[in-house]
């Protein structure tokens, strides 16, 4: 066997899994940027992503705030929060208005010039000049969008995967900055106007989330000089709630769907949710919807206060023609076709996701490592190919189709989008005689929203060949486009692609099966839902969004069935597009629940036992060493269990302070009963106190060890070396030194330690710890959200021998679990409570490990489960 293995390695020297270093690595060690599993070629979660601090730190400064809190201040705080969510909704609506206004302006300018040129050159034979004009417009806009992404790379794409991660509890760097918002808004404006197959609805979700994160802070890193003394909402907990509201407002502004936006925030990320947050998010979504509706209706129709345009994308009114008495929007027999369309939509969506994933991996390996100019060139290449395909398909591949009467005079639901003088008119007559139109040009040579409305409401027929060609070209170009270095959404391209598929199905049923009752608009809508559901795999929120966009509740059942079938079909092959891109970024996203077999693992199987900790009283030189040599964001506050504490306390004030703190913080049943008995002054009988006093030992002298210390004297306990608390953990420690039993007292964050050092919170060894300066809650949170980095601080003015008492600022009662807790319980506690660190504490109060988000990712749990099977 050994010889066979050796020959195999000789023949396959290029195979890392056989002869390389990765043979001895566990899957969770392959974590950073580009390191992949050899079997599945999957990028593993990176360990440089941190979780948000959603759990409150109940320390002394926070308790001081609670002491001053009364009902009046509580109501004032709640009122300010309601005003903030209203302001977030209004601002998100105004951002949508800004994007929509300039996209329309630039699109009208572009199509006006090009359409005039086409009409003139169709007779003069200079269509190449029209193509060059269209290329000039599109390349200019796309170039500007790419430059903005170079300024802020996180502004690329739709932003939905990043916001989903943020709502899930992952701190994605730069995702909610003001500069990101500006680059996203202007970038999506130029990318949509540049003719790329992208939408502006997805980036609206990201934009709303940035507004929600930044507006309540009243300050920005991009505008450092502009700051207000606003003492509210200085925590990740409040910020994440506002981001949830902003993301929901973005969905509401994009689709005119406030309820759908609320469900989107709930379904796509937020792990911690309550009734109060639901009301605030819904109110924020309503504010965004009606702000956008009010201004768009007033600007476009001059009827201020009429509320005719609820969202950036609206599907219009679905109704049959009054002359067609046999027409129905859908019948029970159509449900069978809808199920089949859902299956096909799931297959198409899985194919789209698979191709896009391969393209994204190719970009990560071959485009992103190269100079940034290469990304701009790729975007320009996509723009050139898209422009040429759109122009040639509109001029060459289209068929002249007869206009219907309603198209000539305009019906109520369609007239809003069609005017005779508007360059965005829905009907294109390139090279076609009177009363006919070019069906391919009508789909390609229009804004995407107009093309969607054409497929949903145009009574005239589209050629099956045209629909098939349009679907194939649009599918491939949209797949290629999503992921380039421009802000880009995926909702509208998916809806348009799916609507073409649905309209094609309707044509086939009408023409070849003779089903005259089929309403083409319904099948176009179901096709759009099927394809979009197959790509993004959303169910609840997407169902409500589509129902609100159509304003037709009768479509609820077919849309829901189609989306469920599309999701189930697609999930059989791969994940949704957003989950795929989250995985490609290596973000440790936590799913809703773990798999059943994961319960074979316990907390002790997945925890990290190698801890870096601090003592209640620690020297500055030790804290600085720990902070500068580790990247951990929280440290357990512990004391050691020694058998000869009395001798250690002699002549060393630092060790004495730590041991005294440990003894004072240990709660025993006997001591608690004594305290309660002594406080029962008004109890009618003193018999209970007398009985308790008779059986309880008297107050122990300082020299005698307490009962808990005696319990810690177990067979595995051995005396520890003379290690002082001012010494940092060392790599030279033996196993016994490194993993000594430690009594757990609480958690303290890196940001809190740095703040204490910056503000000089310490005392000398000759002083009492009571002489240490005290910081208020406002002072501790003053630098939020970007606390100073320990590597950037000048700590030369601090005496390294000074001592810091961290106990007033640590969280003395964080959530913790037993080593025997099953993984499903650990996972549910961590995710539902929005935790960042979860200590594992044994039965005698010793910390034995710590669990973070990375220990609960699917990849890490699978690796631990494989190790579990090997050891069983």
Residue pairs with C-beta under 8 A, 6 or more apart in sequence:
8 18
9 15
9 18
9 19
12 18
12 19
13 19
15 38
16 22
16 23
16 38
17 23
17 38
17 39
22 30
22 38
26 863
26 867
27 37
27 44
27 859
27 860
27 862
27 863
28 44
28 854
28 859
28 860
28 863
30 36
30 37
30 44
31 44
31 45
31 46
31 47
31 586
32 46
32 47
32 48
32 586
33 46
33 586
34 43
34 364
34 365
35 43
35 44
36 42
36 43
36 44
37 44
41 361
42 583
42 859
43 583
43 584
43 585
43 586
44 586
44 859
45 586
45 587
45 588
45 589
45 854
45 857
45 859
45 860
46 585
46 586
46 587
46 588
47 588
47 854
48 631
49 170
49 171
49 172
49 586
49 587
49 588
49 853
50 170
50 171
50 633
50 836
51 169
51 170
51 171
51 835
51 836
51 852
51 853
52 166
52 169
52 170
52 171
52 236
52 239
52 240
52 834
52 836
53 235
53 236
53 237
53 749
53 836
54 169
54 236
54 237
54 240
54 272
54 833
54 834
54 835
54 836
55 237
55 811
55 814
55 815
55 833
55 834
55 835
55 836
56 62
56 235
56 237
57 749
57 752
57 811
58 811
58 812
58 813
59 808
59 809
59 810
59 811
59 812
60 774
60 808
60 809
61 775
61 776
61 777
61 779
61 780
61 808
61 809
62 777
64 776
64 777
65 777
77 232
80 232
81 232
81 233
81 238
81 280
82 280
82 283
84 215
84 216
84 233
84 242
85 242
85 245
85 280
85 281
85 283
85 284
85 287
86 283
86 284
86 287
87 215
88 208
88 211
88 212
88 215
88 216
88 242
88 245
88 246
88 249
88 284
88 287
88 288
89 245
89 249
89 252
89 283
89 284
89 285
89 286
89 287
89 288
89 291
90 287
90 288
90 291
91 211
91 215
92 204
92 207
92 208
92 211
92 212
92 246
92 249
92 250
92 253
92 284
92 288
92 291
93 249
93 253
93 287
93 288
93 289
93 290
93 291
93 292
93 295
94 291
94 292
94 295
95 181
95 185
95 204
95 207
95 208
95 211
95 253
96 204
96 207
96 250
96 253
96 254
96 288
96 292
96 312
97 291
97 292
97 295
97 296
97 299
98 185
99 185
99 188
99 189
99 200
99 204
99 207
99 312
100 200
100 292
100 296
100 312
101 299
102 189
102 193
103 189
103 192
103 193
103 200
103 447
104 424
106 141
106 189
106 190
106 193
107 192
107 193
107 424
107 447
108 422
108 423
108 424
109 137
110 134
110 137
110 138
110 193
110 195
111 423
111 424
111 445
111 446
112 423
113 133
113 137
114 130
114 133
114 134
114 137
115 423
115 445
117 129
117 130
117 133
118 127
118 130
118 395
118 430
120 126
121 127
121 129
121 130
122 430
122 431
127 395
130 391
131 387
131 388
131 391
134 195
134 387
134 390
134 391
135 384
135 387
135 388
137 194
137 195
138 194
138 195
138 196
138 383
138 386
138 387
139 194
139 380
139 383
139 384
139 387
140 194
141 190
141 191
141 193
141 194
141 195
142 190
142 191
142 194
142 195
142 196
142 379
142 380
142 382
142 383
142 486
143 376
143 379
143 380
144 186
144 187
144 190
145 186
145 187
145 188
145 190
145 191
145 194
145 379
145 486
145 487
146 375
146 376
146 379
146 380
146 485
146 486
147 376
148 155
148 183
148 186
148 187
148 190
148 487
149 155
149 156
149 183
149 187
149 375
149 485
149 486
149 487
150 372
150 375
150 376
150 485
151 179
151 183
152 174
152 177
152 179
152 180
152 182
152 183
152 184
153 485
154 162
154 172
154 173
154 174
154 175
154 180
155 180
155 183
155 184
155 187
155 487
156 484
156 485
156 486
156 487
156 488
157 482
157 483
157 487
157 488
157 581
158 202
158 203
158 205
158 206
158 482
158 487
158 488
158 489
158 490
159 175
159 184
159 202
159 203
159 205
159 206
159 207
159 209
159 487
160 202
160 205
160 206
160 268
160 490
160 578
161 578
161 579
161 581
161 582
161 585
161 587
162 172
162 175
162 206
163 175
163 205
163 206
163 209
163 243
163 247
163 269
164 268
164 269
164 578
164 582
164 589
165 172
165 175
165 269
165 582
165 587
165 589
166 172
166 175
166 176
166 209
166 240
166 243
166 269
167 240
167 243
167 244
167 247
167 265
167 268
167 269
167 270
167 271
168 269
168 270
168 271
168 589
168 590
169 240
169 271
169 590
169 831
169 834
169 836
169 853
170 587
170 588
170 589
170 853
171 236
172 587
174 180
175 206
175 209
175 210
176 209
176 210
176 213
176 214
176 239
176 243
177 210
177 214
177 220
177 221
177 222
178 210
178 214
178 220
178 221
178 222
178 223
179 222
180 206
180 210
181 207
181 210
181 211
181 214
183 487
184 203
184 206
184 207
184 210
184 487
185 203
185 207
187 203
187 486
187 487
188 198
188 200
188 203
188 487
188 488
188 489
189 200
190 486
191 198
191 486
191 487
191 488
192 198
192 199
192 200
194 383
195 383
195 386
195 387
195 390
196 382
196 383
196 386
196 481
196 486
196 488
197 386
197 448
197 474
197 477
197 478
197 481
197 493
198 481
198 482
198 486
198 487
198 488
198 489
198 490
198 492
198 493
199 313
199 448
199 488
199 489
199 490
199 491
199 492
199 493
200 254
200 312
200 489
200 492
201 254
201 255
201 312
201 313
201 489
201 491
201 492
202 254
202 488
202 489
202 490
202 491
203 487
203 488
203 489
204 250
204 251
204 253
204 254
204 312
204 489
205 247
205 250
205 251
205 254
205 264
206 247
206 250
207 250
208 246
208 247
208 248
208 249
208 250
208 251
208 253
208 288
209 243
209 246
209 247
209 250
210 246
211 246
211 249
212 242
212 243
212 244
212 245
212 246
212 247
212 249
212 284
213 239
213 242
213 243
213 246
214 220
215 242
216 230
216 232
216 233
216 238
216 239
216 242
217 230
217 233
217 234
217 239
217 785
218 227
218 228
218 230
219 226
219 227
219 228
219 230
220 226
221 786
231 778
232 238
233 239
233 242
234 778
234 781
234 782
234 784
235 781
235 784
236 785
237 834
239 785
240 270
240 834
241 277
241 280
244 265
244 269
244 270
244 277
244 281
245 265
245 280
245 281
245 284
245 285
246 284
247 261
247 264
247 265
247 269
248 258
248 261
248 262
248 264
248 265
248 281
248 282
248 284
248 285
249 261
249 284
249 285
249 287
249 288
250 261
250 288
251 257
251 260
251 261
251 264
251 265
251 285
251 541
251 545
252 258
252 260
252 261
252 285
252 286
252 288
252 289
252 311
253 288
253 289
253 291
253 292
253 311
253 312
254 311
254 312
254 313
254 491
255 261
255 311
255 312
255 313
255 314
255 545
255 548
255 549
256 289
256 292
256 293
256 309
256 310
256 311
256 312
256 313
256 314
256 548
256 549
257 289
257 311
257 544
257 545
257 548
257 549
258 282
258 285
258 286
258 288
258 289
258 548
259 282
259 285
259 544
259 548
260 541
260 542
260 544
260 545
260 547
260 548
261 281
261 285
261 288
261 541
261 545
262 278
262 281
262 282
262 285
263 540
263 541
263 544
264 538
264 541
264 545
265 281
266 273
266 278
266 541
267 538
267 539
267 540
267 541
268 538
268 541
268 578
270 277
271 590
271 831
271 832
271 834
272 832
272 833
272 834
289 310
289 311
290 307
292 309
292 310
292 311
292 312
293 307
293 308
293 309
293 310
293 311
294 304
294 305
294 307
296 309
297 303
297 304
297 305
297 306
297 307
297 308
297 309
298 304
298 305
298 306
300 309
301 308
308 416
309 416
311 549
312 449
313 449
313 452
313 491
313 492
313 495
313 549
314 549
315 452
315 453
315 456
315 525
315 546
315 549
315 550
315 551
316 413
316 414
316 416
316 417
316 453
316 456
316 457
316 550
317 412
317 413
317 551
317 552
318 329
318 413
318 456
318 457
318 519
318 521
318 522
318 525
318 550
318 552
318 555
319 329
319 413
320 327
320 328
320 329
320 519
321 327
321 406
321 459
326 516
326 517
327 517
327 519
328 517
328 519
329 519
329 521
329 522
329 552
329 554
329 555
330 338
330 519
330 522
330 554
330 555
330 558
331 517
334 518
334 522
334 523
334 558
335 557
335 558
335 561
337 505
337 509
337 523
338 526
338 530
338 558
338 561
338 562
339 561
339 562
339 565
341 501
341 502
341 505
341 523
341 526
341 527
341 530
341 562
342 530
342 533
342 561
342 562
342 563
342 564
342 565
342 566
342 569
343 565
343 566
343 569
344 501
344 530
345 498
345 501
345 527
345 529
345 530
345 531
345 532
345 533
345 534
345 562
345 565
345 566
345 569
346 530
346 533
346 534
346 565
346 566
346 567
346 568
346 569
346 570
346 572
347 534
347 569
347 570
347 573
348 475
348 501
348 530
348 531
348 534
349 531
349 532
349 533
349 534
349 535
349 536
349 537
349 566
349 570
350 534
350 569
350 570
350 572
350 573
350 574
352 475
352 478
352 479
352 534
352 535
352 577
353 535
353 570
353 574
353 575
353 576
353 577
353 580
354 573
354 574
355 479
356 479
356 482
356 483
356 577
356 580
357 574
357 580
357 584
359 479
359 480
359 483
360 483
360 580
360 581
360 584
361 584
363 378
363 483
363 484
364 584
367 374
367 375
367 378
368 375
375 484
375 485
376 485
378 484
378 485
379 484
379 485
379 486
382 477
382 480
382 481
382 484
385 477
385 480
386 477
386 481
389 473
389 477
390 444
390 445
393 440
393 444
393 469
393 470
393 473
394 428
394 430
394 438
394 440
394 441
394 444
394 445
395 430
395 431
395 441
397 440
397 466
397 469
398 430
398 431
398 438
398 439
398 440
398 441
398 442
398 466
399 438
399 439
399 440
399 463
399 465
399 466
400 431
400 432
400 433
400 436
400 437
400 438
400 439
401 436
401 437
401 439
401 460
401 461
401 462
401 463
402 435
402 436
402 460
403 427
403 435
403 436
403 437
403 460
404 458
404 459
404 460
406 414
406 459
407 414
407 427
407 437
407 458
407 459
407 460
408 435
410 418
411 457
413 457
414 426
414 453
414 457
414 458
417 424
417 426
417 450
417 453
418 425
418 426
418 427
419 425
424 446
424 447
424 450
426 442
426 446
426 450
426 453
426 454
426 458
427 437
427 442
428 437
428 438
428 441
428 442
428 445
428 446
429 436
429 437
429 438
430 438
430 441
430 445
431 438
432 438
437 460
439 462
439 463
439 466
440 466
440 469
440 470
442 451
442 454
442 458
443 451
443 454
443 455
443 462
443 466
443 470
443 500
444 451
444 470
446 454
448 492
448 493
448 496
449 492
451 496
452 492
452 495
452 496
452 499
452 528
455 462
455 496
455 499
455 500
455 502
455 503
455 524
456 499
456 521
456 524
456 525
457 521
461 507
462 503
462 507
464 504
464 507
464 508
464 511
467 500
467 501
467 503
467 504
467 507
468 504
470 500
471 497
471 500
471 501
471 504
474 493
474 496
474 497
474 500
475 497
478 490
478 493
478 494
478 497
481 488
481 493
482 488
482 490
482 493
482 577
483 581
490 535
490 536
490 577
491 532
491 536
494 528
494 531
494 532
494 535
494 536
495 528
495 531
495 532
496 528
497 531
498 527
498 528
498 529
498 530
498 531
498 532
499 524
499 525
499 527
499 528
500 524
500 527
501 527
501 530
501 531
502 523
502 524
502 525
502 526
502 527
502 528
502 530
503 520
503 523
503 524
503 527
504 527
505 523
505 527
506 518
506 519
506 520
506 522
506 523
506 524
507 520
509 515
509 518
509 523
510 516
510 518
510 520
522 555
522 558
525 546
525 550
525 555
525 559
526 558
526 559
526 562
528 546
529 542
529 546
529 559
529 562
529 563
529 566
530 562
530 563
530 565
530 566
531 566
532 542
533 539
533 542
533 562
533 563
533 566
533 567
533 570
534 566
534 567
534 569
534 570
535 570
535 576
535 577
536 542
536 576
536 577
536 578
537 567
537 570
537 571
537 575
537 576
537 577
537 579
538 563
538 567
538 576
539 560
539 563
539 564
539 567
542 563
543 556
543 559
543 560
543 563
546 555
546 559
547 553
547 555
547 556
547 559
570 576
574 580
575 583
579 589
582 589
583 589
588 853
588 854
588 856
588 857
589 857
590 827
590 830
590 831
590 853
590 856
590 857
591 858
592 831
593 824
593 827
593 828
594 823
594 824
594 827
594 856
594 861
597 865
598 823
598 824
598 827
598 861
598 865
599 822
599 823
599 824
600 865
600 868
601 822
601 823
601 861
601 864
601 865
601 868
602 819
602 820
602 821
602 822
602 823
603 817
603 818
603 819
603 820
603 821
603 822
603 823
603 826
603 840
603 849
603 851
604 819
604 820
604 840
604 848
604 849
605 823
605 864
605 868
606 823
606 826
606 851
606 855
606 856
606 860
606 861
606 864
607 819
607 840
607 848
607 849
607 850
607 851
607 855
608 849
608 850
608 851
608 852
608 855
609 739
609 848
609 849
610 738
611 636
611 742
611 847
611 849
611 850
612 626
612 630
612 632
612 635
612 729
613 635
613 636
613 637
613 638
613 729
613 742
613 847
614 622
614 623
614 626
614 635
614 636
614 637
614 638
614 748
614 753
614 806
615 637
615 638
615 639
615 658
615 725
616 637
616 639
616 657
616 658
616 661
616 662
616 745
616 805
616 806
616 807
617 654
617 657
617 658
617 661
617 725
617 769
617 803
617 804
617 805
617 806
617 807
618 725
618 726
618 803
618 804
618 806
619 654
619 725
619 726
619 800
619 801
619 802
619 803
619 804
620 757
620 762
620 795
620 798
620 799
620 800
620 801
620 802
620 803
620 804
621 726
621 800
621 801
622 725
622 726
622 727
622 728
623 753
623 757
623 804
624 757
624 790
624 795
624 800
625 728
626 635
626 728
626 729
627 750
627 753
627 754
627 790
628 790
628 791
629 728
632 750
633 749
633 750
633 751
633 836
633 837
634 747
634 748
634 749
634 750
634 836
634 837
634 850
635 747
635 748
635 750
635 753
636 742
636 744
636 745
636 746
636 747
636 839
636 847
636 850
637 744
637 745
637 746
637 747
637 748
637 806
637 807
637 810
638 742
638 743
638 744
638 745
638 847
639 658
639 659
639 661
639 662
639 742
639 743
639 745
640 720
640 723
640 725
640 740
640 741
640 742
640 743
641 709
641 712
641 717
641 740
641 741
641 742
641 743
641 846
642 648
642 659
642 719
642 720
643 713
643 717
643 719
644 719
645 659
645 705
645 709
646 703
648 655
648 659
649 655
649 656
649 659
652 724
653 765
653 766
654 724
654 725
654 726
654 765
654 803
655 724
655 725
657 769
657 803
657 805
658 725
661 745
661 807
662 743
662 745
663 706
665 745
665 812
666 706
666 708
666 743
666 845
668 706
668 707
668 708
670 696
670 697
670 707
673 692
673 696
674 692
674 693
674 696
677 688
677 689
677 692
677 693
678 689
680 688
680 689
683 689
700 706
708 844
708 845
711 844
712 741
712 844
717 741
718 736
720 736
720 737
720 740
721 737
723 737
729 738
741 846
742 846
742 847
743 845
743 846
743 847
744 816
744 839
744 841
744 845
744 846
744 847
745 807
745 810
745 812
746 807
746 810
746 811
746 812
746 813
746 814
747 810
747 811
747 814
747 837
747 839
748 806
748 809
748 810
748 811
750 787
750 790
751 783
751 787
752 780
752 806
752 809
752 810
753 804
753 806
754 787
754 788
754 789
754 790
754 793
755 775
755 779
755 780
755 783
755 787
755 788
756 762
756 775
756 804
756 806
756 809
757 790
757 793
757 795
757 798
757 804
758 788
758 793
759 773
759 775
759 779
760 773
760 797
760 798
761 772
761 773
761 774
761 775
761 804
762 772
762 798
762 799
762 802
762 803
762 804
763 769
763 771
763 772
763 802
763 803
763 805
764 799
764 801
764 802
764 803
765 801
765 803
769 803
769 805
772 804
772 805
774 808
775 809
780 809
814 837
814 838
814 839
815 829
815 833
815 835
815 838
816 838
816 839
816 840
816 841
817 825
817 826
817 829
817 838
817 839
817 840
817 841
817 851
818 840
818 841
818 842
818 843
819 840
819 842
819 848
819 849
823 856
823 861
826 838
826 851
826 856
827 856
829 835
829 838
830 838
830 851
830 853
830 856
831 856
836 852
836 853
837 850
837 851
837 852
838 850
838 851
838 852
839 847
839 849
839 850
839 851
840 847
840 848
840 849
840 850
840 851
841 847
841 848
842 848
854 860
